[in-house]
Amino acid sequence: CVAAFLLDTFIAGPLAKKSIQIVNPKEDKPIFIILAISVLSVWLMCPMMSFVAIVLIKRAFGTQIISVWIQTTVINFPIAFFWQLFVAGPLVRTIFGKNV
């Protein structure tokens, strides 16, 4: 999806890089760095992509947009979190050779 690429490249990616200061790459194990990046990625991307989904798919405009967005984010977050940690993240690291 073009929206996911743009949001990740220009908003979530730079914010995650600034926020990654919770771990120290020189001292912490690589798995902790990977987990921190994955959690920050989901934490930032899930609300943004949920908003894109309600606009494009649910077409929720007007007074209901905030409540539908919050509800969609709450429903999507657990799925996105576990998908990123247990499926997508390991698969991408395996394909690109950065498996821990």
LOTI-821976 format. One record per atom (N, C-alpha, C, CB): residue in one letter; atom name; x negated, y, z negated. Coordinates in steps of 0.1 Angstrom, whole numbers, always signed. Each point is the difference from the previous one (the first is absolute). Glycine has a CB too. Layout:
N
('a'; 'CA'; (X; Y; Z));
...
END
This chain:
100
('c'; 'N'; (-8; -12; +0));
('c'; 'CA'; (+8; +12; +0));
('c'; 'C'; (-9; +13; +0));
('c'; 'CB'; (+19; -13; -12));
('v'; 'N'; (-16; +22; +20));
('v'; 'CA'; (-7; +12; +1));
('v'; 'C'; (+0; +8; -12));
('v'; 'CB'; (+5; +0; +24));
('a'; 'N'; (+7; +0; -31));
('a'; 'CA'; (+1; +8; -12));
('a'; 'C'; (-9; -5; -11));
('a'; 'CB'; (+24; +5; +6));
('a'; 'N'; (-25; -19; -7));
('a'; 'CA'; (-8; -6; -10));
('a'; 'C'; (-15; +4; +2));
('a'; 'CB'; (+17; -19; -3));
('f'; 'N'; (-21; +18; +16));
('f'; 'CA'; (-14; +4; +3));
('f'; 'C'; (-3; +14; -3));
('f'; 'CB'; (+0; -17; +18));
('l'; 'N'; (+9; +26; -15));
('l'; 'CA'; (-2; +14; -2));
('l'; 'C'; (+0; +4; -15));
('l'; 'CB'; (+10; +5; +22));
('l'; 'N'; (-1; -11; -29));
('l'; 'CA'; (+1; +2; -15));
('l'; 'C'; (-12; -5; -7));
('l'; 'CB'; (+25; -1; +2));
('d'; 'N'; (-29; -11; +2));
('d'; 'CA'; (-12; -6; -6));
('d'; 'C'; (-13; +8; +3));
('d'; 'CB'; (+11; -22; +1));
('t'; 'N'; (-12; +26; +11));
('t'; 'CA'; (-12; +6; +5));
('t'; 'C'; (-2; +14; -6));
('t'; 'CB'; (+1; -13; +21));
('f'; 'N'; (+10; +21; -21));
('f'; 'CA'; (-1; +14; -4));
('f'; 'C'; (+4; +3; -14));
('f'; 'CB'; (+4; +5; +23));
('i'; 'N'; (+4; -13; -30));
('i'; 'CA'; (+5; +3; -13));
('i'; 'C'; (-5; -11; -10));
('i'; 'CB'; (+20; +11; +10));
('a'; 'N'; (-16; -23; -9));
('a'; 'CA'; (-3; -10; -10));
('a'; 'C'; (-15; -4; +0));
('a'; 'CB'; (+23; -9; +3));
('g'; 'N'; (-29; +8; +8));
('g'; 'CA'; (-14; -3; +0));
('g'; 'C'; (-9; +10; -7));
('g'; 'CB'; (+4; -12; +21));
('p'; 'N'; (-3; +25; -17));
('p'; 'CA'; (-8; +10; -7));
('p'; 'C'; (+3; +1; -15));
('p'; 'CB'; (-1; +12; +21));
('l'; 'N'; (+14; -13; -25));
('l'; 'CA'; (+4; +0; -14));
('l'; 'C'; (-5; -12; -8));
('l'; 'CB'; (+20; +13; +7));
('a'; 'N'; (-20; -25; -1));
('a'; 'CA'; (-5; -12; -6));
('a'; 'C'; (-15; +2; -2));
('a'; 'CB'; (+18; -14; +10));
('k'; 'N'; (-25; +19; -1));
('k'; 'CA'; (-15; +2; -1));
('k'; 'C'; (-3; +9; -11));
('k'; 'CB'; (-3; -4; +24));
('k'; 'N'; (+11; +15; -26));
('k'; 'CA'; (-3; +9; -11));
('k'; 'C'; (+4; -6; -13));
('k'; 'CB'; (+4; +19; +15));
('s'; 'N'; (+7; -27; -15));
('s'; 'CA'; (+5; -6; -13));
('s'; 'C'; (-8; -13; -4));
('s'; 'CB'; (+22; +9; +6));
('i'; 'N'; (-31; -14; +2));
('i'; 'CA'; (-7; -13; -2));
('i'; 'C'; (-10; +2; -11));
('i'; 'CB'; (+4; -7; +23));
('q'; 'N'; (-5; +19; -29));
('q'; 'CA'; (-10; +2; -10));
('q'; 'C'; (+3; -7; -13));
('q'; 'CB'; (-4; +22; +10));
('i'; 'N'; (+15; -30; -11));
('i'; 'CA'; (+3; -8; -11));
('i'; 'C'; (-10; -12; -1));
('i'; 'CB'; (+24; +7; +1));
('v'; 'N'; (-30; -11; +10));
('v'; 'CA'; (-10; -10; +0));
('v'; 'C'; (-13; +5; +4));
('v'; 'CB'; (+17; -17; +5));
('n'; 'N'; (-28; +11; -9));
('n'; 'CA'; (-14; +4; +4));
('n'; 'C'; (-5; -11; +9));
('n'; 'CB'; (-4; +13; -21));
('p'; 'N'; (+2; -10; +34));
('p'; 'CA'; (-5; -10; +10));
('p'; 'C'; (-14; -6; -4));
('p'; 'CB'; (+14; +12; +18));
('k'; 'N'; (-22; -4; -25));
('k'; 'CA'; (-13; -4; -4));
('k'; 'C'; (+0; -10; -11));
('k'; 'CB'; (-9; +21; +8));
('e'; 'N'; (+19; -20; -17));
('e'; 'CA'; (+0; -8; -12));
('e'; 'C'; (+11; -11; +0));
('e'; 'CB'; (-9; +19; -12));
('d'; 'N'; (+20; -16; +18));
('d'; 'CA'; (+12; -10; +0));
('d'; 'C'; (-2; -11; +10));
('d'; 'CB'; (+15; +19; -9));
('k'; 'N'; (-8; -30; +6));
('k'; 'CA'; (+0; -11; +10));
('k'; 'C'; (+8; +4; +12));
('k'; 'CB'; (-2; -17; -19));
('p'; 'N'; (-2; +11; +30));
('p'; 'CA'; (+8; +4; +13));
('p'; 'C'; (+15; -3; -1));
('p'; 'CB'; (-21; -5; +12));
('i'; 'N'; (+25; -5; -19));
('i'; 'CA'; (+14; -3; -1));
('i'; 'C'; (+8; +11; -7));
('i'; 'CB'; (-6; -25; +0));
('f'; 'N'; (+0; +31; -10));
('f'; 'CA'; (+7; +12; -6));
('f'; 'C'; (+1; +12; +9));
('f'; 'CB'; (-9; -8; -22));
('i'; 'N'; (-1; +10; +30));
('i'; 'CA'; (+1; +11; +10));
('i'; 'C'; (+11; -3; +10));
('i'; 'CB'; (-25; +5; -3));
('i'; 'N'; (+25; -18; +8));
('i'; 'CA'; (+10; -4; +10));
('i'; 'C'; (+14; +1; -6));
('i'; 'CB'; (-16; -16; +10));
('l'; 'N'; (+18; +12; -23));
('l'; 'CA'; (+13; +1; -6));
('l'; 'C'; (+4; +14; -2));
('l'; 'CB'; (-4; -21; -11));
('a'; 'N'; (-5; +30; +7));
('a'; 'CA'; (+3; +14; -2));
('a'; 'C'; (+5; +7; +13));
('a'; 'CB'; (-17; +1; -19));
('i'; 'N'; (+9; -4; +30));
('i'; 'CA'; (+4; +5; +13));
('i'; 'C'; (+14; -5; +4));
('i'; 'CB'; (-24; +2; +7));
('s'; 'N'; (+26; -15; -9));
('s'; 'CA'; (+13; -6; +4));
('s'; 'C'; (+12; +6; -8));
('s'; 'CB'; (-12; -21; +6));
('v'; 'N'; (+10; +23; -19));
('v'; 'CA'; (+11; +5; -8));
('v'; 'C'; (+2; +15; +4));
('v'; 'CB'; (-6; -16; -19));
('l'; 'N'; (-4; +24; +21));
('l'; 'CA'; (+2; +14; +4));
('l'; 'C'; (+6; +1; +14));
('l'; 'CB'; (-20; +6; -14));
('s'; 'N'; (+17; -15; +22));
('s'; 'CA'; (+6; +0; +14));
('s'; 'C'; (+15; -3; -1));
('s'; 'CB'; (-22; -8; +10));
('v'; 'N'; (+26; -2; -18));
('v'; 'CA'; (+14; -2; -1));
('v'; 'C'; (+7; +11; -7));
('v'; 'CB'; (-5; -25; -1));
('w'; 'N'; (-1; +30; -10));
('w'; 'CA'; (+6; +11; -8));
('w'; 'C'; (+2; +12; +9));
('w'; 'CB'; (-12; -9; -20));
('l'; 'N'; (+4; +12; +29));
('l'; 'CA'; (+1; +12; +9));
('l'; 'C'; (+9; -3; +12));
('l'; 'CB'; (-22; +8; -7));
('m'; 'N'; (+20; -20; +14));
('m'; 'CA'; (+7; -3; +12));
('m'; 'C'; (+14; -4; -1));
('m'; 'CB'; (-22; -6; +9));
('c'; 'N'; (+26; -1; -20));
('c'; 'CA'; (+13; -5; -2));
('c'; 'C'; (+11; +11; +0));
('c'; 'CB'; (-10; -19; -12));
('p'; 'N'; (+8; +30; +4));
('p'; 'CA'; (+10; +10; +0));
('p'; 'C'; (+1; +8; +14));
('p'; 'CB'; (-4; +3; -25));
('m'; 'N'; (-8; -2; +31));
('m'; 'CA'; (+0; +7; +13));
('m'; 'C'; (+7; -8; +11));
('m'; 'CB'; (-21; +12; -7));
('m'; 'N'; (+18; -25; +7));
('m'; 'CA'; (+6; -8; +11));
('m'; 'C'; (+15; -3; -4));
('m'; 'CB'; (-22; -11; +5));
('s'; 'N'; (+25; +11; -17));
('s'; 'CA'; (+15; -1; -4));
('s'; 'C'; (+7; +12; +5));
('s'; 'CB'; (-6; -14; -20));
('f'; 'N'; (+0; +26; +19));
('f'; 'CA'; (+7; +12; +6));
('f'; 'C'; (+1; -1; +15));
('f'; 'CB'; (-9; +13; -19));
('v'; 'N'; (-1; -18; +26));
('v'; 'CA'; (+1; -2; +14));
('v'; 'C'; (+11; -10; +3));
('v'; 'CB'; (-25; +5; +3));
('a'; 'N'; (+26; -15; -10));
('a'; 'CA'; (+10; -11; +2));
('a'; 'C'; (+14; +6; -2));
('a'; 'CB'; (-16; -17; -7));
('i'; 'N'; (+19; +25; -3));
('i'; 'CA'; (+13; +5; -2));
('i'; 'C'; (+4; +10; +10));
('i'; 'CB'; (-2; -4; -24));
('v'; 'N'; (-8; +11; +30));
('v'; 'CA'; (+3; +10; +10));
('v'; 'C'; (+3; -7; +14));
('v'; 'CB'; (-14; +17; -12));
('l'; 'N'; (+5; -27; +15));
('l'; 'CA'; (+1; -7; +13));
('l'; 'C'; (+10; -11; +0));
('l'; 'CB'; (-23; +6; +4));
('i'; 'N'; (+25; -14; -15));
('i'; 'CA'; (+8; -11; +1));
('i'; 'C'; (+13; +2; -7));
('i'; 'CB'; (-20; -14; +0));
('k'; 'N'; (+20; +19; -12));
('k'; 'CA'; (+13; +2; -8));
('k'; 'C'; (+7; +13; +4));
('k'; 'CB'; (-10; -13; -19));
('r'; 'N'; (+2; +22; +25));
('r'; 'CA'; (+5; +13; +5));
('r'; 'C'; (+7; +7; -12));
('r'; 'CB'; (+3; -9; +24));
('a'; 'N'; (-9; +9; -35));
('a'; 'CA'; (+6; +7; -12));
('a'; 'C'; (-5; +14; +0));
('a'; 'CB'; (+0; -22; -13));
('f'; 'N'; (+9; +31; +16));
('f'; 'CA'; (-2; +14; -1));
('f'; 'C'; (+9; +7; -9));
('f'; 'CB'; (-8; +0; +24));
('g'; 'N'; (+6; +12; -28));
('g'; 'CA'; (+9; +8; -8));
('g'; 'C'; (-3; -2; -15));
('g'; 'CB'; (+17; -1; +18));
('t'; 'N'; (-6; +1; -25));
('t'; 'CA'; (-1; -1; -15));
('t'; 'C'; (-5; -13; -5));
('t'; 'CB'; (+18; +16; -1));
('q'; 'N'; (-17; -27; +8));
('q'; 'CA'; (-3; -13; -4));
('q'; 'C'; (-15; -4; +2));
('q'; 'CB'; (+23; -6; +4));
('i'; 'N'; (-30; +15; +3));
('i'; 'CA'; (-14; -4; +5));
('i'; 'C'; (-9; -3; -12));
('i'; 'CB'; (+4; +14; +21));
('i'; 'N'; (-4; -7; -32));
('i'; 'CA'; (-9; -2; -11));
('i'; 'C'; (+4; -13; -7));
('i'; 'CB'; (-3; +25; -3));
('s'; 'N'; (+15; -27; +0));
('s'; 'CA'; (+4; -13; -7));
('s'; 'C'; (-2; -12; +9));
('s'; 'CB'; (+17; +13; -12));
('v'; 'N'; (-15; -12; +25));
('v'; 'CA'; (-2; -12; +9));
('v'; 'C'; (-15; -2; +1));
('v'; 'CB'; (+21; +5; +13));
('w'; 'N'; (-29; +6; -13));
('w'; 'CA'; (-15; -2; +1));
('w'; 'C'; (-5; -6; -13));
('w'; 'CB'; (-1; +20; +15));
('i'; 'N'; (+5; -16; -27));
('i'; 'CA'; (-5; -6; -12));
('i'; 'C'; (+5; -14; -1));
('i'; 'CB'; (+1; +22; -11));
('q'; 'N'; (+11; -25; +14));
('q'; 'CA'; (+5; -14; +0));
('q'; 'C'; (-8; -9; +10));
('q'; 'CB'; (+22; +8; -7));
('t'; 'N'; (-25; -3; +19));
('t'; 'CA'; (-8; -8; +9));
('t'; 'C'; (-14; -2; -4));
('t'; 'CB'; (+14; +9; +18));
('t'; 'N'; (-20; +1; -24));
('t'; 'CA'; (-14; -1; -5));
('t'; 'C'; (+0; -10; -12));
('t'; 'CB'; (-5; +24; +7));
('v'; 'N'; (+14; -24; -16));
('v'; 'CA'; (+0; -9; -11));
('v'; 'C'; (+2; -15; +5));
('v'; 'CB'; (+10; +18; -15));
('i'; 'N'; (-2; -20; +25));
('i'; 'CA'; (+2; -13; +6));
('i'; 'C'; (-12; -5; +8));
('i'; 'CB'; (+24; +5; +1));
('n'; 'N'; (-31; +4; +6));
('n'; 'CA'; (-11; -3; +8));
('n'; 'C'; (-13; -2; -7));
('n'; 'CB'; (+11; +12; +18));
('f'; 'N'; (-13; -5; -29));
('f'; 'CA'; (-13; +0; -7));
('f'; 'C'; (-5; -14; -4));
('f'; 'CB'; (+6; +23; -8));
('p'; 'N'; (+2; -31; +1));
('p'; 'CA'; (-5; -13; -4));
('p'; 'C'; (-4; -9; +12));
('p'; 'CB'; (+14; +1; -21));
('i'; 'N'; (-6; +0; +31));
('i'; 'CA'; (-3; -8; +12));
('i'; 'C'; (-13; +5; +6));
('i'; 'CB'; (+24; -5; +4));
('a'; 'N'; (-26; +18; -2));
('a'; 'CA'; (-12; +6; +6));
('a'; 'C'; (-12; -3; -9));
('a'; 'CB'; (+14; +18; +11));
('f'; 'N'; (-12; -17; -24));
('f'; 'CA'; (-11; -3; -9));
('f'; 'C'; (-6; -14; +2));
('f'; 'CB'; (+10; +17; -16));
('f'; 'N'; (-1; -27; +14));
('f'; 'CA'; (-5; -14; +1));
('f'; 'C'; (-4; -3; +14));
('f'; 'CB'; (+15; -6; -19));
('w'; 'N'; (-8; +11; +30));
('w'; 'CA'; (-5; -2; +13));
('w'; 'C'; (-14; +5; +2));
('w'; 'CB'; (+24; +2; +8));
('q'; 'N'; (-27; +10; -12));
('q'; 'CA'; (-13; +5; +1));
('q'; 'C'; (-11; -8; -7));
('q'; 'CB'; (+11; +23; +2));
('l'; 'N'; (-8; -26; -15));
('l'; 'CA'; (-9; -7; -8));
('l'; 'C'; (-3; -15; +4));
('l'; 'CB'; (+7; +15; -18));
('f'; 'N'; (+3; -22; +22));
('f'; 'CA'; (-1; -14; +3));
('f'; 'C'; (+1; -5; +14));
('f'; 'CB'; (+10; -2; -22));
('v'; 'N'; (-6; +11; +32));
('v'; 'CA'; (+1; -4; +13));
('v'; 'C'; (-8; +9; +10));
('v'; 'CB'; (+23; -10; -5));
('a'; 'N'; (-18; +22; +6));
('a'; 'CA'; (-6; +9; +10));
('a'; 'C'; (-15; +4; -3));
('a'; 'CB'; (+23; +9; +3));
('g'; 'N'; (-26; -6; -16));
('g'; 'CA'; (-13; +4; -3));
('g'; 'C'; (-10; -12; +2));
('g'; 'CB'; (+9; +16; -17));
('p'; 'N'; (-7; -28; +11));
('p'; 'CA'; (-9; -11; +3));
('p'; 'C'; (-1; -4; +15));
('p'; 'CB'; (+6; -8; -23));
('l'; 'N'; (+5; +9; +30));
('l'; 'CA'; (+0; -3; +14));
('l'; 'C'; (-9; +9; +8));
('l'; 'CB'; (+23; -9; -2));
('v'; 'N'; (-22; +22; -1));
('v'; 'CA'; (-8; +10; +7));
('v'; 'C'; (-14; -1; -3));
('v'; 'CB'; (+19; +15; +0));
('r'; 'N'; (-22; -17; -13));
('r'; 'CA'; (-14; -2; -4));
('r'; 'C'; (-6; -13; +6));
('r'; 'CB'; (+5; +12; -22));
('t'; 'N'; (+3; -22; +23));
('t'; 'CA'; (-5; -12; +7));
('t'; 'C'; (-3; +2; +14));
('t'; 'CB'; (+13; -14; -16));
('i'; 'N'; (-4; +20; +23));
('i'; 'CA'; (-2; +3; +14));
('i'; 'C'; (-12; +9; +3));
('i'; 'CB'; (+25; -3; +3));
('f'; 'N'; (-26; +13; -11));
('f'; 'CA'; (-11; +9; +2));
('f'; 'C'; (-13; -3; -8));
('f'; 'CB'; (+17; +17; +5));
('g'; 'N'; (-17; -28; -11));
('g'; 'CA'; (-12; -5; -7));
('g'; 'C'; (-4; +7; -12));
('g'; 'CB'; (-7; -6; +22));
('k'; 'N'; (+16; +12; -30));
('k'; 'CA'; (-3; +6; -12));
('k'; 'C'; (+7; -7; -12));
('k'; 'CB'; (-4; +22; +12));
('n'; 'N'; (+4; -35; -12));
('n'; 'CA'; (+7; -7; -10));
('n'; 'C'; (-9; -1; -13));
('n'; 'CB'; (+12; -14; +18));
('v'; 'N'; (-5; +15; -29));
('v'; 'CA'; (-8; +0; -13));
('v'; 'C'; (+1; -14; -5));
('v'; 'CB'; (+5; +24; -5));
END
